[in-house]
Amino acid sequence: MIARRRLGAVVVIAAVVIGGVLLYRHLHVTADDGTMVFYGDVDIREVQPAFNDSGAVTAMQVVEGTTIKKGQLLATLDDTRYAARLAQAKAQARSLKATLTKLLHGSRPEEVVQARATMTALRAIYEKNKIVYARTLRLMPQGIASAEDRDNARAQLDSSRNDFEAARQAYILAVKGPRVEDIDAARTAYQAAVANVALAEREYADTRLYAPADGVVENRILEPGDMASPAAPVYTIALTQPLWIRAYVPENDLGKIHLGMAATVTTDSYPGHVYRGWLGYLSPTSEFTPKTVETPELRTALVYQLRVYVCNTRDELRLGMPATVHVDLNQAPTAPGCGPADASRP
C-alpha cells in the first residue's frame, strides 16, 4: 500500500513537471526558420473618469461601445449654483477694478479746482477775522470794545483759521492724489477677486466631463439624476492608444531580440488578418513562469514581460484576446513605429 502511494505521488509530480515544461515551451517557441513566436494576449489600459465637483448628473452623452475622442463631452452636472457663484465673483471683481482705476487716475481736475476755491474762500474769511480781532484790541483801551467783544473776535479768528487750514490740506491732498499704500491695497484686493473668478470659472467648467483620451466606453456607471462626486466614477473607458500584446520572453532568449524589432501579430478571431507592430517594452525585472508550478526544476525558468505595440488594428482587437506574435530574428535594423497607412499608431 505504501509503495503504491509513493508511486502515485511520483506520477503526480512527474505529470506536473512535464505539464509545466510543455506549457513553458508552448508559450515561447523558436522556429527553425529563424522566427521567434510568442503567445500572449491583448493588454488595454482602462480609466474611470469622474467629475471634480459634486452635483446631480443632468446628461450622459455616450453609451457603452461608443468610440470617443480626447476632449469629447461625456456628461454634465447641474450648474445652477456654480453659474451663480461665477456671476457673483465677476461682479465683485468689476467693483474692485473700478475702485483701483479711480485711485490710479487720482483726483479729477474739477475736484482740484473745487478744493482750491474752498481754500480761497476760507482764507478770505480768516483774513477778515484777523482784521476784526486786531481792531477790537485797539478799541478796548478807549472803552469802545468790551472784553466780551474781544473774546468773540478771538473765537471767530480761531475757527476761521482752523477752517482755512483744513481746506488747505484738502487742496494739497487733491493735488497729490491717493496714497501709494491705498493703491497697493486696492490692487491686492482686485487681484484676489480675479483669482476668485478663475476659481469660480474652474468650478463651473468642472460641471462638464470630457474624455481624457481616445478610447471605447466599456461601462456607463452613472445615469441622469444620480449624485456625482470626485470619488464616483462616471464611465469605464478602455484606452485604445497605445495598444499592445503582453507576452513573455525566457531568460535564455533575451540575447536574440532587442527593442524596436518589427513583429507581426495574428489572432484566432480574425484568421488571415495580420497586424504590424514592434517590440516596444522589455521588463527590467524577471519573474517565474508558470507561476502555478513551484518545483525546483522550474524555479530557474525566468521570463521577462514583453510588450509588442500593434499598428492598424481596425478596432478588431479586444481586451484579453489571445494573440500570436512572430518576430524575424534575421531582420535588418529599422526604426520602430507605424507608417502613414496605419490608422491607430500608439
Secondary structure, 3 states (H helix, E strand, C coil): CHHHHHHHHHHHHHHHHHHHHHHHHHHEEECCCCEEEEEEEEEEEEECCCCCCCEEEEEECCCCCCEECCCCEEEEECCHHHHHHHHHHHHHHHHHHHHHHHHHHCCCHHHHHHHHHHHHHHHHHHHHHHHHHHHHHHHCCCCCCCHHHHHHHHHHHHHHHHHHHHHHHHHHHHHHCCCHHHHHHHHHHHHHHHHHHHHHHHHHHCCEEECCCCEEEEEECCCCCCEECCCCCCEEEEEEEEEEEEEEEEHHHHHHCCCCCEEEEECCCCCCCCEEEEEEEEEEEEEECCCCCCCCCCCCCEEEEEEEEECCCCCCCCCCCEEEEEEECCCCCCCCCCCCCCCCCC
